Amino acid sequence: MTMSLCSAYSETEDLIRRDQAEISLAARSQVQYPPQPEVEFGFPQTCYCGAQPLLAVNDQGKSKMLL
Protein backbone atom coordinates (compact mmCIF):
# COMPACT_ATOMS: atom_id res chain seq x y z
CA MET A 1 0.00 0.00 0.00
CA THR A 2 1.09 3.50 -0.61
CA MET A 3 1.39 5.98 2.23
CA SER A 4 -1.67 8.02 1.16
CA LEU A 5 -3.81 4.87 0.96
CA CYS A 6 -2.81 3.82 4.51
CA SER A 7 -3.53 7.30 5.77
CA ALA A 8 -6.98 7.38 4.15
CA TYR A 9 -7.81 3.92 5.54
CA SER A 10 -6.73 4.96 9.04
CA GLU A 11 -8.80 8.16 8.83
CA THR A 12 -11.87 6.17 7.70
CA GLU A 13 -11.48 3.73 10.60
CA ASP A 14 -11.21 6.66 13.01
CA LEU A 15 -14.41 8.23 11.64
CA ILE A 16 -16.24 4.90 11.99
CA ARG A 17 -15.08 4.54 15.62
CA ARG A 18 -16.24 8.10 16.40
CA ASP A 19 -19.65 7.47 14.81
CA GLN A 20 -20.09 4.23 16.76
CA ALA A 21 -19.21 5.99 20.03
CA GLU A 22 -21.72 8.77 19.27
CA ILE A 23 -24.47 6.25 18.46
CA SER A 24 -23.72 4.31 21.64
CA LEU A 25 -23.92 7.49 23.73
CA ALA A 26 -27.20 8.57 22.08
CA ALA A 27 -28.75 5.14 22.70
CA ARG A 28 -28.10 5.49 26.45
CA SER A 29 -29.66 8.94 26.79
CA GLN A 30 -33.36 9.17 27.65
CA VAL A 31 -35.90 10.86 25.42
CA GLN A 32 -37.77 13.74 27.08
CA TYR A 33 -41.39 14.30 26.02
CA PRO A 34 -43.31 17.52 26.75
CA PRO A 35 -46.27 17.24 29.18
CA GLN A 36 -49.65 16.68 27.53
CA PRO A 37 -52.55 19.12 28.06
CA GLU A 38 -55.31 18.48 30.62
CA VAL A 39 -58.35 16.45 29.52
CA GLU A 40 -61.84 17.03 30.92
CA PHE A 41 -64.88 14.79 31.53
CA GLY A 42 -62.93 11.79 32.87
CA PHE A 43 -61.26 10.92 29.58
CA PRO A 44 -57.82 9.36 30.07
CA GLN A 45 -54.75 11.45 29.49
CA THR A 46 -51.32 10.16 28.60
CA CYS A 47 -48.58 12.27 30.15
CA TYR A 48 -44.95 11.73 29.19
CA CYS A 49 -43.06 12.89 32.26
CA GLY A 50 -39.49 12.01 31.39
CA ALA A 51 -39.08 8.92 29.24
CA GLN A 52 -41.80 6.70 30.75
CA PRO A 53 -45.44 7.31 29.72
CA LEU A 54 -47.92 7.67 32.58
CA LEU A 55 -51.70 7.25 32.34
CA ALA A 56 -53.84 9.62 34.38
CA VAL A 57 -57.62 10.19 34.55
CA ASN A 58 -59.71 12.87 36.19
CA ASP A 59 -62.84 11.23 37.67
CA GLN A 60 -65.24 13.80 39.21
CA GLY A 61 -62.49 15.67 41.00
CA LYS A 62 -60.61 12.51 42.00
CA SER A 63 -57.31 12.01 40.28
CA LYS A 64 -56.13 8.48 39.56
CA MET A 65 -52.67 7.76 38.34
CA LEU A 66 -51.41 4.42 37.05
CA LEU A 67 -47.64 4.09 36.95
N, CA, C, O and CB atoms as a CASP TS submission, in Angstrom:
PFRMAT TS
TARGET T0000
AUTHOR 0000-0000-0000
METHOD Language model
MODEL 1
PARENT N/A
ATOM      1  N   MET     1       0.831  -1.182   0.000  1.00  0.00           N
ATOM      2  CA  MET     1       0.000   0.000   0.000  1.00  0.00           C
ATOM      3  C   MET     1       0.873   1.242   0.000  1.00  0.00           C
ATOM      4  O   MET     1       1.965   1.270   0.568  1.00  0.00           O
ATOM      5  CB  MET     1      -0.944   0.000   1.203  1.00  0.00           C
ATOM      6  N   THR     2       0.366   2.235  -0.638  1.00  0.00           N
ATOM      7  CA  THR     2       1.093   3.496  -0.612  1.00  0.00           C
ATOM      8  C   THR     2       0.773   4.225   0.679  1.00  0.00           C
ATOM      9  O   THR     2      -0.170   3.871   1.388  1.00  0.00           O
ATOM     10  CB  THR     2       0.740   4.370  -1.840  1.00  0.00           C
ATOM     11  N   MET     3       1.557   5.236   0.977  1.00  0.00           N
ATOM     12  CA  MET     3       1.392   5.981   2.225  1.00  0.00           C
ATOM     13  C   MET     3       0.041   6.691   2.276  1.00  0.00           C
ATOM     14  O   MET     3      -0.603   6.703   3.324  1.00  0.00           O
ATOM     15  CB  MET     3       2.524   6.997   2.389  1.00  0.00           C
ATOM     16  N   SER     4      -0.403   7.285   1.160  1.00  0.00           N
ATOM     17  CA  SER     4      -1.673   8.016   1.161  1.00  0.00           C
ATOM     18  C   SER     4      -2.852   7.065   1.340  1.00  0.00           C
ATOM     19  O   SER     4      -3.854   7.433   1.954  1.00  0.00           O
ATOM     20  CB  SER     4      -1.834   8.813  -0.141  1.00  0.00           C
ATOM     21  N   LEU     5      -2.745   5.850   0.812  1.00  0.00           N
ATOM     22  CA  LEU     5      -3.808   4.867   0.964  1.00  0.00           C
ATOM     23  C   LEU     5      -3.920   4.420   2.421  1.00  0.00           C
ATOM     24  O   LEU     5      -5.030   4.277   2.933  1.00  0.00           O
ATOM     25  CB  LEU     5      -3.556   3.659   0.051  1.00  0.00           C
ATOM     26  N   CYS     6      -2.803   4.199   3.090  1.00  0.00           N
ATOM     27  CA  CYS     6      -2.805   3.822   4.506  1.00  0.00           C
ATOM     28  C   CYS     6      -3.390   4.942   5.354  1.00  0.00           C
ATOM     29  O   CYS     6      -4.148   4.695   6.292  1.00  0.00           O
ATOM     30  CB  CYS     6      -1.380   3.484   4.982  1.00  0.00           C
ATOM     31  N   SER     7      -3.037   6.151   5.020  1.00  0.00           N
ATOM     32  CA  SER     7      -3.526   7.302   5.766  1.00  0.00           C
ATOM     33  C   SER     7      -5.040   7.448   5.612  1.00  0.00           C
ATOM     34  O   SER     7      -5.738   7.720   6.589  1.00  0.00           O
ATOM     35  CB  SER     7      -2.818   8.578   5.299  1.00  0.00           C
ATOM     36  N   ALA     8      -5.544   7.271   4.404  1.00  0.00           N
ATOM     37  CA  ALA     8      -6.984   7.381   4.153  1.00  0.00           C
ATOM     38  C   ALA     8      -7.737   6.267   4.869  1.00  0.00           C
ATOM     39  O   ALA     8      -8.813   6.502   5.418  1.00  0.00           O
ATOM     40  CB  ALA     8      -7.278   7.335   2.640  1.00  0.00           C
ATOM     41  N   TYR     9      -7.183   5.058   4.870  1.00  0.00           N
ATOM     42  CA  TYR     9      -7.809   3.921   5.543  1.00  0.00           C
ATOM     43  C   TYR     9      -7.870   4.167   7.044  1.00  0.00           C
ATOM     44  O   TYR     9      -8.891   3.901   7.678  1.00  0.00           O
ATOM     45  CB  TYR     9      -7.039   2.619   5.243  1.00  0.00           C
ATOM     46  N   SER    10      -6.787   4.670   7.610  1.00  0.00           N
ATOM     47  CA  SER    10      -6.731   4.960   9.038  1.00  0.00           C
ATOM     48  C   SER    10      -7.733   6.050   9.409  1.00  0.00           C
ATOM     49  O   SER    10      -8.387   5.960  10.448  1.00  0.00           O
ATOM     50  CB  SER    10      -5.314   5.382   9.444  1.00  0.00           C
ATOM     51  N   GLU    11      -7.857   7.069   8.578  1.00  0.00           N
ATOM     52  CA  GLU    11      -8.803   8.156   8.835  1.00  0.00           C
ATOM     53  C   GLU    11     -10.245   7.640   8.783  1.00  0.00           C
ATOM     54  O   GLU    11     -11.081   8.038   9.594  1.00  0.00           O
ATOM     55  CB  GLU    11      -8.605   9.296   7.812  1.00  0.00           C
ATOM     56  N   THR    12     -10.529   6.754   7.823  1.00  0.00           N
ATOM     57  CA  THR    12     -11.866   6.172   7.704  1.00  0.00           C
ATOM     58  C   THR    12     -12.205   5.343   8.933  1.00  0.00           C
ATOM     59  O   THR    12     -13.312   5.438   9.463  1.00  0.00           O
ATOM     60  CB  THR    12     -11.968   5.309   6.439  1.00  0.00           C
ATOM     61  N   GLU    13     -11.256   4.529   9.390  1.00  0.00           N
ATOM     62  CA  GLU    13     -11.478   3.731  10.600  1.00  0.00           C
ATOM     63  C   GLU    13     -11.744   4.625  11.806  1.00  0.00           C
ATOM     64  O   GLU    13     -12.600   4.316  12.635  1.00  0.00           O
ATOM     65  CB  GLU    13     -10.268   2.826  10.875  1.00  0.00           C
ATOM     66  N   ASP    14     -11.020   5.718  11.903  1.00  0.00           N
ATOM     67  CA  ASP    14     -11.206   6.657  13.009  1.00  0.00           C
ATOM     68  C   ASP    14     -12.603   7.276  12.963  1.00  0.00           C
ATOM     69  O   ASP    14     -13.254   7.403  14.000  1.00  0.00           O
ATOM     70  CB  ASP    14     -10.132   7.760  12.965  1.00  0.00           C
ATOM     71  N   LEU    15     -13.068   7.660  11.785  1.00  0.00           N
ATOM     72  CA  LEU    15     -14.410   8.230  11.642  1.00  0.00           C
ATOM     73  C   LEU    15     -15.486   7.212  12.018  1.00  0.00           C
ATOM     74  O   LEU    15     -16.482   7.565  12.650  1.00  0.00           O
ATOM     75  CB  LEU    15     -14.631   8.720  10.203  1.00  0.00           C
ATOM     76  N   ILE    16     -15.289   5.957  11.634  1.00  0.00           N
ATOM     77  CA  ILE    16     -16.238   4.896  11.986  1.00  0.00           C
ATOM     78  C   ILE    16     -16.286   4.716  13.494  1.00  0.00           C
ATOM     79  O   ILE    16     -17.371   4.607  14.066  1.00  0.00           O
ATOM     80  CB  ILE    16     -15.856   3.567  11.300  1.00  0.00           C
ATOM     81  N   ARG    17     -15.121   4.683  14.154  1.00  0.00           N
ATOM     82  CA  ARG    17     -15.079   4.545  15.619  1.00  0.00           C
ATOM     83  C   ARG    17     -15.790   5.704  16.306  1.00  0.00           C
ATOM     84  O   ARG    17     -16.517   5.499  17.278  1.00  0.00           O
ATOM     85  CB  ARG    17     -13.626   4.463  16.109  1.00  0.00           C
ATOM     86  N   ARG    18     -15.585   6.919  15.807  1.00  0.00           N
ATOM     87  CA  ARG    18     -16.242   8.098  16.395  1.00  0.00           C
ATOM     88  C   ARG    18     -17.765   8.019  16.235  1.00  0.00           C
ATOM     89  O   ARG    18     -18.511   8.318  17.167  1.00  0.00           O
ATOM     90  CB  ARG    18     -15.709   9.393  15.740  1.00  0.00           C
ATOM     91  N   ASP    19     -18.216   7.612  15.039  1.00  0.00           N
ATOM     92  CA  ASP    19     -19.654   7.472  14.806  1.00  0.00           C
ATOM     93  C   ASP    19     -20.263   6.414  15.723  1.00  0.00           C
ATOM     94  O   ASP    19     -21.345   6.620  16.272  1.00  0.00           O
ATOM     95  CB  ASP    19     -19.923   7.112  13.341  1.00  0.00           C
ATOM     96  N   GLN    20     -19.581   5.292  15.890  1.00  0.00           N
ATOM     97  CA  GLN    20     -20.087   4.233  16.760  1.00  0.00           C
ATOM     98  C   GLN    20     -20.166   4.695  18.207  1.00  0.00           C
ATOM     99  O   GLN    20     -21.115   4.351  18.912  1.00  0.00           O
ATOM    100  CB  GLN    20     -19.204   2.995  16.656  1.00  0.00           C
ATOM    101  N   ALA    21     -19.194   5.460  18.658  1.00  0.00           N
ATOM    102  CA  ALA    21     -19.212   5.985  20.026  1.00  0.00           C
ATOM    103  C   ALA    21     -20.368   6.966  20.205  1.00  0.00           C
ATOM    104  O   ALA    21     -21.030   6.960  21.243  1.00  0.00           O
ATOM    105  CB  ALA    21     -17.870   6.672  20.363  1.00  0.00           C
ATOM    106  N   GLU    22     -20.615   7.807  19.203  1.00  0.00           N
ATOM    107  CA  GLU    22     -21.722   8.773  19.274  1.00  0.00           C
ATOM    108  C   GLU    22     -23.073   8.058  19.300  1.00  0.00           C
ATOM    109  O   GLU    22     -23.963   8.446  20.058  1.00  0.00           O
ATOM    110  CB  GLU    22     -21.664   9.748  18.079  1.00  0.00           C
ATOM    111  N   ILE    23     -23.233   7.021  18.481  1.00  0.00           N
ATOM    112  CA  ILE    23     -24.475   6.246  18.456  1.00  0.00           C
ATOM    113  C   ILE    23     -24.689   5.554  19.791  1.00  0.00           C
ATOM    114  O   ILE    23     -25.805   5.537  20.310  1.00  0.00           O
ATOM    115  CB  ILE    23     -24.451   5.210  17.316  1.00  0.00           C
ATOM    116  N   SER    24     -23.634   4.985  20.350  1.00  0.00           N
ATOM    117  CA  SER    24     -23.724   4.308  21.640  1.00  0.00           C
ATOM    118  C   SER    24     -24.137   5.280  22.742  1.00  0.00           C
ATOM    119  O   SER    24     -24.957   4.938  23.595  1.00  0.00           O
ATOM    120  CB  SER    24     -22.385   3.650  21.992  1.00  0.00           C
ATOM    121  N   LEU    25     -23.583   6.471  22.729  1.00  0.00           N
ATOM    122  CA  LEU    25     -23.923   7.487  23.727  1.00  0.00           C
ATOM    123  C   LEU    25     -25.376   7.937  23.569  1.00  0.00           C
ATOM    124  O   LEU    25     -26.085   8.099  24.562  1.00  0.00           O
ATOM    125  CB  LEU    25     -22.975   8.696  23.609  1.00  0.00           C
ATOM    126  N   ALA    26     -25.819   8.139  22.336  1.00  0.00           N
ATOM    127  CA  ALA    26     -27.196   8.573  22.079  1.00  0.00           C
ATOM    128  C   ALA    26     -28.199   7.501  22.496  1.00  0.00           C
ATOM    129  O   ALA    26     -29.290   7.828  22.964  1.00  0.00           O
ATOM    130  CB  ALA    26     -27.381   8.914  20.595  1.00  0.00           C
ATOM    131  N   ALA    27     -27.846   6.235  22.334  1.00  0.00           N
ATOM    132  CA  ALA    27     -28.754   5.144  22.700  1.00  0.00           C
ATOM    133  C   ALA    27     -28.960   5.078  24.211  1.00  0.00           C
ATOM    134  O   ALA    27     -30.007   4.620  24.668  1.00  0.00           O
ATOM    135  CB  ALA    27     -28.210   3.804  22.186  1.00  0.00           C
ATOM    136  N   ARG    28     -27.989   5.524  24.986  1.00  0.00           N
ATOM    137  CA  ARG    28     -28.103   5.488  26.449  1.00  0.00           C
ATOM    138  C   ARG    28     -28.870   6.673  27.015  1.00  0.00           C
ATOM    139  O   ARG    28     -29.375   6.597  28.135  1.00  0.00           O
ATOM    140  CB  ARG    28     -26.729   5.443  27.069  1.00  0.00           C
ATOM    141  N   SER    29     -28.967   7.764  26.269  1.00  0.00           N
ATOM    142  CA  SER    29     -29.662   8.938  26.793  1.00  0.00           C
ATOM    143  C   SER    29     -31.172   8.751  26.674  1.00  0.00           C
ATOM    144  O   SER    29     -31.653   8.115  25.736  1.00  0.00           O
ATOM    145  CB  SER    29     -29.216  10.216  26.046  1.00  0.00           C
ATOM    146  N   GLN    30     -31.917   9.310  27.629  1.00  0.00           N
ATOM    147  CA  GLN    30     -33.363   9.168  27.650  1.00  0.00           C
ATOM    148  C   GLN    30     -34.019  10.260  26.815  1.00  0.00           C
ATOM    149  O   GLN    30     -33.528  11.386  26.737  1.00  0.00           O
ATOM    150  CB  GLN    30     -33.886   9.208  29.089  1.00  0.00           C
ATOM    151  N   VAL    31     -35.123   9.907  26.203  1.00  0.00           N
ATOM    152  CA  VAL    31     -35.901  10.858  25.422  1.00  0.00           C
ATOM    153  C   VAL    31     -36.831  11.604  26.369  1.00  0.00           C
ATOM    154  O   VAL    31     -37.490  10.985  27.204  1.00  0.00           O
ATOM    155  CB  VAL    31     -36.704  10.141  24.289  1.00  0.00           C
ATOM    156  N   GLN    32     -36.892  12.917  26.249  1.00  0.00           N
ATOM    157  CA  GLN    32     -37.773  13.738  27.080  1.00  0.00           C
ATOM    158  C   GLN    32     -38.959  14.204  26.244  1.00  0.00           C
ATOM    159  O   GLN    32     -38.784  14.849  25.210  1.00  0.00           O
ATOM    160  CB  GLN    32     -37.005  14.958  27.676  1.00  0.00           C
ATOM    161  N   TYR    33     -40.176  13.871  26.699  1.00  0.00           N
ATOM    162  CA  TYR    33     -41.391  14.296  26.015  1.00  0.00           C
ATOM    163  C   TYR    33     -42.018  15.460  26.772  1.00  0.00           C
ATOM    164  O   TYR    33     -41.945  15.502  28.000  1.00  0.00           O
ATOM    165  CB  TYR    33     -42.394  13.122  25.887  1.00  0.00           C
ATOM    166  N   PRO    34     -42.634  16.408  26.061  1.00  0.00           N
ATOM    167  CA  PRO    34     -43.311  17.517  26.748  1.00  0.00           C
ATOM    168  C   PRO    34     -44.587  17.019  27.417  1.00  0.00           C
ATOM    169  O   PRO    34     -45.193  16.063  26.933  1.00  0.00           O
ATOM    170  CB  PRO    34     -43.637  18.663  25.756  1.00  0.00           C
ATOM    171  N   PRO    35     -45.019  17.648  28.530  1.00  0.00           N
ATOM    172  CA  PRO    35     -46.265  17.244  29.184  1.00  0.00           C
ATOM    173  C   PRO    35     -47.460  17.456  28.250  1.00  0.00           C
ATOM    174  O   PRO    35     -47.477  18.399  27.459  1.00  0.00           O
ATOM    175  CB  PRO    35     -46.466  18.032  30.497  1.00  0.00           C
ATOM    176  N   GLN    36     -48.448  16.582  28.347  1.00  0.00           N
ATOM    177  CA  GLN    36     -49.651  16.685  27.533  1.00  0.00           C
ATOM    178  C   GLN    36     -50.671  17.592  28.217  1.00  0.00           C
ATOM    179  O   GLN    36     -50.653  17.711  29.442  1.00  0.00           O
ATOM    180  CB  GLN    36     -50.255  15.289  27.276  1.00  0.00           C
ATOM    181  N   PRO    37     -51.557  18.231  27.460  1.00  0.00           N
ATOM    182  CA  PRO    37     -52.555  19.125  28.062  1.00  0.00           C
ATOM    183  C   PRO    37     -53.594  18.358  28.884  1.00  0.00           C
ATOM    184  O   PRO    37     -53.779  17.155  28.703  1.00  0.00           O
ATOM    185  CB  PRO    37     -53.256  19.934  26.972  1.00  0.00           C
ATOM    186  N   GLU    38     -54.269  19.074  29.790  1.00  0.00           N
ATOM    187  CA  GLU    38     -55.311  18.478  30.622  1.00  0.00           C
ATOM    188  C   GLU    38     -56.486  18.021  29.757  1.00  0.00           C
ATOM    189  O   GLU    38     -56.763  18.606  28.710  1.00  0.00           O
ATOM    190  CB  GLU    38     -55.791  19.481  31.692  1.00  0.00           C
ATOM    191  N   VAL    39     -57.170  16.969  30.208  1.00  0.00           N
ATOM    192  CA  VAL    39     -58.349  16.451  29.525  1.00  0.00           C
ATOM    193  C   VAL    39     -59.507  16.488  30.507  1.00  0.00           C
ATOM    194  O   VAL    39     -59.344  16.128  31.673  1.00  0.00           O
ATOM    195  CB  VAL    39     -58.111  15.000  28.981  1.00  0.00           C
ATOM    196  N   GLU    40     -60.676  16.921  30.046  1.00  0.00           N
ATOM    197  CA  GLU    40     -61.842  17.034  30.919  1.00  0.00           C
ATOM    198  C   GLU    40     -62.774  15.838  30.757  1.00  0.00           C
ATOM    199  O   GLU    40     -62.570  14.999  29.880  1.00  0.00           O
ATOM    200  CB  GLU    40     -62.597  18.328  30.628  1.00  0.00           C
ATOM    201  N   PHE    41     -63.790  15.765  31.601  1.00  0.00           N
ATOM    202  CA  PHE    41     -64.877  14.794  31.533  1.00  0.00           C
ATOM    203  C   PHE    41     -64.424  13.362  31.768  1.00  0.00           C
ATOM    204  O   PHE    41     -65.065  12.442  31.261  1.00  0.00           O
ATOM    205  CB  PHE    41     -65.549  14.885  30.204  1.00  0.00           C
ATOM    206  N   GLY    42     -63.362  13.134  32.504  1.00  0.00           N
ATOM    207  CA  GLY    42     -62.933  11.789  32.869  1.00  0.00           C
ATOM    208  C   GLY    42     -62.266  11.000  31.763  1.00  0.00           C
ATOM    209  O   GLY    42     -62.028   9.803  31.926  1.00  0.00           O
ATOM    210  N   PHE    43     -61.958  11.634  30.638  1.00  0.00           N
ATOM    211  CA  PHE    43     -61.257  10.920  29.582  1.00  0.00           C
ATOM    212  C   PHE    43     -59.800  10.735  29.987  1.00  0.00           C
ATOM    213  O   PHE    43     -59.207  11.632  30.587  1.00  0.00           O
ATOM    214  CB  PHE    43     -61.365  11.676  28.231  1.00  0.00           C
ATOM    215  N   PRO    44     -59.220   9.583  29.667  1.00  0.00           N
ATOM    216  CA  PRO    44     -57.824   9.355  30.066  1.00  0.00           C
ATOM    217  C   PRO    44     -56.875  10.313  29.359  1.00  0.00           C
ATOM    218  O   PRO    44     -57.142  10.798  28.259  1.00  0.00           O
ATOM    219  CB  PRO    44     -57.416   7.912  29.769  1.00  0.00           C
ATOM    220  N   GLN    45     -55.784  10.559  30.015  1.00  0.00           N
ATOM    221  CA  GLN    45     -54.748  11.447  29.493  1.00  0.00           C
ATOM    222  C   GLN    45     -53.429  10.711  29.599  1.00  0.00           C
ATOM    223  O   GLN    45     -53.124  10.135  30.643  1.00  0.00           O
ATOM    224  CB  GLN    45     -54.704  12.814  30.266  1.00  0.00           C
ATOM    225  N   THR    46     -52.655  10.720  28.551  1.00  0.00           N
ATOM    226  CA  THR    46     -51.316  10.158  28.602  1.00  0.00           C
ATOM    227  C   THR    46     -50.344  11.295  28.798  1.00  0.00           C
ATOM    228  O   THR    46     -50.312  12.227  27.993  1.00  0.00           O
ATOM    229  CB  THR    46     -50.982   9.348  27.320  1.00  0.00           C
ATOM    230  N   CYS    47     -49.553  11.239  29.848  1.00  0.00           N
ATOM    231  CA  CYS    47     -48.578  12.275  30.147  1.00  0.00           C
ATOM    232  C   CYS    47     -47.192  11.653  30.089  1.00  0.00           C
ATOM    233  O   CYS    47     -46.922  10.674  30.785  1.00  0.00           O
ATOM    234  CB  CYS    47     -48.847  12.925  31.538  1.00  0.00           C
ATOM    235  N   TYR    48     -46.320  12.204  29.273  1.00  0.00           N
ATOM    236  CA  TYR    48     -44.950  11.728  29.190  1.00  0.00           C
ATOM    237  C   TYR    48     -44.087  12.604  30.082  1.00  0.00           C
ATOM    238  O   TYR    48     -43.607  13.657  29.661  1.00  0.00           O
ATOM    239  CB  TYR    48     -44.433  11.738  27.720  1.00  0.00           C
ATOM    240  N   CYS    49     -43.896  12.166  31.304  1.00  0.00           N
ATOM    241  CA  CYS    49     -43.062  12.891  32.265  1.00  0.00           C
ATOM    242  C   CYS    49     -41.706  12.196  32.281  1.00  0.00           C
ATOM    243  O   CYS    49     -41.536  11.197  32.979  1.00  0.00           O
ATOM    244  CB  CYS    49     -43.717  12.926  33.712  1.00  0.00           C
ATOM    245  N   GLY    50     -40.771  12.692  31.547  1.00  0.00           N
ATOM    246  CA  GLY    50     -39.492  12.011  31.393  1.00  0.00           C
ATOM    247  C   GLY    50     -39.609  11.064  30.215  1.00  0.00           C
ATOM    248  O   GLY    50     -40.187  11.425  29.190  1.00  0.00           O
ATOM    249  N   ALA    51     -39.074   9.867  30.340  1.00  0.00           N
ATOM    250  CA  ALA    51     -39.085   8.921  29.239  1.00  0.00           C
ATOM    251  C   ALA    51     -40.204   7.898  29.354  1.00  0.00           C
ATOM    252  O   ALA    51     -40.553   7.265  28.357  1.00  0.00           O
ATOM    253  CB  ALA    51     -37.765   8.219  29.161  1.00  0.00           C
ATOM    254  N   GLN    52     -40.780   7.714  30.547  1.00  0.00           N
ATOM    255  CA  GLN    52     -41.799   6.696  30.748  1.00  0.00           C
ATOM    256  C   GLN    52     -43.192   7.306  30.665  1.00  0.00           C
ATOM    257  O   GLN    52     -43.479   8.260  31.388  1.00  0.00           O
ATOM    258  CB  GLN    52     -41.602   6.002  32.095  1.00  0.00           C
ATOM    259  N   PRO    53     -44.081   6.777  29.792  1.00  0.00           N
ATOM    260  CA  PRO    53     -45.438   7.314  29.721  1.00  0.00           C
ATOM    261  C   PRO    53     -46.241   6.946  30.968  1.00  0.00           C
ATOM    262  O   PRO    53     -46.124   5.838  31.492  1.00  0.00           O
ATOM    263  CB  PRO    53     -46.149   6.798  28.466  1.00  0.00           C
ATOM    264  N   LEU    54     -47.051   7.886  31.430  1.00  0.00           N
ATOM    265  CA  LEU    54     -47.924   7.668  32.578  1.00  0.00           C
ATOM    266  C   LEU    54     -49.356   7.870  32.117  1.00  0.00           C
ATOM    267  O   LEU    54     -49.618   8.718  31.264  1.00  0.00           O
ATOM    268  CB  LEU    54     -47.568   8.627  33.763  1.00  0.00           C
ATOM    269  N   LEU    55     -50.298   7.094  32.678  1.00  0.00           N
ATOM    270  CA  LEU    55     -51.704   7.245  32.343  1.00  0.00           C
ATOM    271  C   LEU    55     -52.414   7.860  33.529  1.00  0.00           C
ATOM    272  O   LEU    55     -52.315   7.350  34.645  1.00  0.00           O
ATOM    273  CB  LEU    55     -52.344   5.888  31.952  1.00  0.00           C
ATOM    274  N   ALA    56     -53.129   8.951  33.303  1.00  0.00           N
ATOM    275  CA  ALA    56     -53.843   9.624  34.384  1.00  0.00           C
ATOM    276  C   ALA    56     -55.261   9.920  33.928  1.00  0.00           C
ATOM    277  O   ALA    56     -55.487  10.225  32.757  1.00  0.00           O
ATOM    278  CB  ALA    56     -53.117  10.931  34.812  1.00  0.00           C
ATOM    279  N   VAL    57     -56.233   9.830  34.858  1.00  0.00           N
ATOM    280  CA  VAL    57     -57.615  10.191  34.551  1.00  0.00           C
ATOM    281  C   VAL    57     -58.129  11.126  35.622  1.00  0.00           C
ATOM    282  O   VAL    57     -57.679  11.083  36.768  1.00  0.00           O
ATOM    283  CB  VAL    57     -58.515   8.935  34.443  1.00  0.00           C
ATOM    284  N   ASN    58     -59.071  11.970  35.248  1.00  0.00           N
ATOM    285  CA  ASN    58     -59.711  12.869  36.191  1.00  0.00           C
ATOM    286  C   ASN    58     -61.155  12.402  36.320  1.00  0.00           C
ATOM    287  O   ASN    58     -61.939  12.566  35.385  1.00  0.00           O
ATOM    288  CB  ASN    58     -59.619  14.378  35.726  1.00  0.00           C
ATOM    289  N   ASP    59     -61.521  11.820  37.466  1.00  0.00           N
ATOM    290  CA  ASP    59     -62.840  11.234  37.670  1.00  0.00           C
ATOM    291  C   ASP    59     -63.593  12.032  38.731  1.00  0.00           C
ATOM    292  O   ASP    59     -63.426  11.779  39.924  1.00  0.00           O
ATOM    293  CB  ASP    59     -62.724   9.746  38.083  1.00  0.00           C
ATOM    294  N   GLN    60     -64.414  12.984  38.318  1.00  0.00           N
ATOM    295  CA  GLN    60     -65.238  13.800  39.205  1.00  0.00           C
ATOM    296  C   GLN    60     -64.422  14.395  40.350  1.00  0.00           C
ATOM    297  O   GLN    60     -64.794  14.287  41.519  1.00  0.00           O
ATOM    298  CB  GLN    60     -66.384  12.969  39.763  1.00  0.00           C
ATOM    299  N   GLY    61     -63.317  15.019  39.996  1.00  0.00           N
ATOM    300  CA  GLY    61     -62.490  15.669  40.997  1.00  0.00           C
ATOM    301  C   GLY    61     -61.474  14.758  41.650  1.00  0.00           C
ATOM    302  O   GLY    61     -60.584  15.235  42.353  1.00  0.00           O
ATOM    303  N   LYS    62     -61.584  13.458  41.435  1.00  0.00           N
ATOM    304  CA  LYS    62     -60.611  12.514  41.999  1.00  0.00           C
ATOM    305  C   LYS    62     -59.589  12.189  40.914  1.00  0.00           C
ATOM    306  O   LYS    62     -59.951  11.820  39.797  1.00  0.00           O
ATOM    307  CB  LYS    62     -61.315  11.203  42.527  1.00  0.00           C
ATOM    308  N   SER    63     -58.356  12.325  41.241  1.00  0.00           N
ATOM    309  CA  SER    63     -57.306  12.006  40.276  1.00  0.00           C
ATOM    310  C   SER    63     -56.800  10.601  40.531  1.00  0.00           C
ATOM    311  O   SER    63     -56.513  10.231  41.669  1.00  0.00           O
ATOM    312  CB  SER    63     -56.145  13.024  40.356  1.00  0.00           C
ATOM    313  N   LYS    64     -56.693   9.829  39.480  1.00  0.00           N
ATOM    314  CA  LYS    64     -56.132   8.481  39.561  1.00  0.00           C
ATOM    315  C   LYS    64     -54.901   8.460  38.673  1.00  0.00           C
ATOM    316  O   LYS    64     -54.903   9.027  37.580  1.00  0.00           O
ATOM    317  CB  LYS    64     -57.177   7.379  39.127  1.00  0.00           C
ATOM    318  N   MET    65     -53.881   7.823  39.131  1.00  0.00           N
ATOM    319  CA  MET    65     -52.668   7.758  38.340  1.00  0.00           C
ATOM    320  C   MET    65     -52.165   6.324  38.352  1.00  0.00           C
ATOM    321  O   MET    65     -51.971   5.741  39.418  1.00  0.00           O
ATOM    322  CB  MET    65     -51.591   8.737  38.879  1.00  0.00           C
ATOM    323  N   LEU    66     -51.954   5.761  37.188  1.00  0.00           N
ATOM    324  CA  LEU    66     -51.405   4.424  37.048  1.00  0.00           C
ATOM    325  C   LEU    66     -49.972   4.565  36.584  1.00  0.00           C
ATOM    326  O   LEU    66     -49.708   5.183  35.552  1.00  0.00           O
ATOM    327  CB  LEU    66     -52.243   3.555  36.059  1.00  0.00           C
ATOM    328  N   LEU    67     -49.053   4.001  37.330  1.00  0.00           N
ATOM    329  CA  LEU    67     -47.641   4.089  36.953  1.00  0.00           C
ATOM    330  C   LEU    67     -47.192   2.779  36.382  1.00  0.00           C
ATOM    331  O   LEU    67     -46.030   2.638  36.000  1.00  0.00           O
ATOM    332  CB  LEU    67     -46.766   4.475  38.148  1.00  0.00           C
TER
END
